[in-house]
Amino acid sequence: MFTAEMIASLNELEISLYNYIIKNEDKVALMRIRDLANETHVSPSTIFRFCRKLNCEGFSEFKIKIKMHLAETKRKNINEIEESLMSFFERVSIGNMIDQIKDAASLISLSSNIMFIGTGNSGIMAEYGARYFASIGKFTTYIKDPYYPMHSEFLSNSVAIALSVSGETATIITHINQLKRQGIKVISITNKKSSTIPQISDVNIPYYVTQERFENTVDSKFYIHTEEQYNYSDITTQVPVVYILESIARQVYKLSL
């Protein structure tokens, strides 16, 4: 709830107060200072010093910040997964995704090696894709380190499959640039085509579903936060990615017969 520096500045009594507050935010936001003092067995002056260490003029300002925090971090309703999937499969039936899948399969069928790259949820899907393609007899690897040493003599006749929901993942872009310098063809699977990764790929398959994220933090001056990429939880459905990967793999298998 608070910054690491603020927590480090608290004494033993203030730590007990802190522990109570983070477990009872809704309740504390409506309390008077005397009520909180009675609940936590500390004096009002201790609470006042606590608030000053959090850069608040007093308990009233502290409660305002708690209320702002509670209002901004309320979980929004998430879409029913059926809505996203029905829309996706409607686009599959009327769009050109089947042609894009066939283009990707043709490129892969001519290659000796397949490398999967991705991070976060996309990394999990990349690892799954590598395992699935291996099941149909293709030599596959999953590489999650964009700075993994690459030697061109071992990469001949290879193709890379890059996964990214946003299409703007910096480490994946770095990885693609490294692979393209080695002459490797790149197939990307992203949520939309109007992003960087599709533009630098040889084949792109976008799936266009609603991207859903929950903010983890709101006020960088008041609440603990880490690197930007960890400031949200991404629950965008990965079912379309599984469909695309398995469809490509099955098409590759047919071409090998």
VENGI-V473873 format. One line per field, one symbol per residue. phi: phi as a letter, one per 20 degrees, with the letter a starting at -180 (. if undefined). burial: b if it has 24 or more other ideal C-beta (glycine too) atoms within 12 Angstrom, else e. Layout:
BEGIN
phi->???
burial->???
END
This chain:
BEGIN
phi->.dffffffeeeffffffgffffecggfffdeefffffffdmcegfffffgfffemdfafffffffffffffedffefdfffffffffffffffdedfgfffffffffffeeeccddcrcmfffffffffffffffenefccddeefdfgdcgfddfldcddddbffmcfffffgffgffffenefcddccfbeebfggfdefcccedlcfedcdfeccdfeddfbdfgfdebdedggdggfffffffffffffffef
burial->bbeeebeeebeeebeebbebbeeebeebeebebeebbeebebeeebbbebbebbebeebeebbebbeebeeebeeeeeeeeeebeeebeeebeeeebeebbbbbbebbbebebbbbbbbbbbbebbbbbbebbeebebebbbbbebeeebeeeebeebbbbbbbbbbbbebbbbbbbbbbebebbbbbbbbbeebbbbebbbbbbbbbbebbeeeebebeebbeeeeeeeebebebbbebbbbbbbbbbbbbeeeee
END
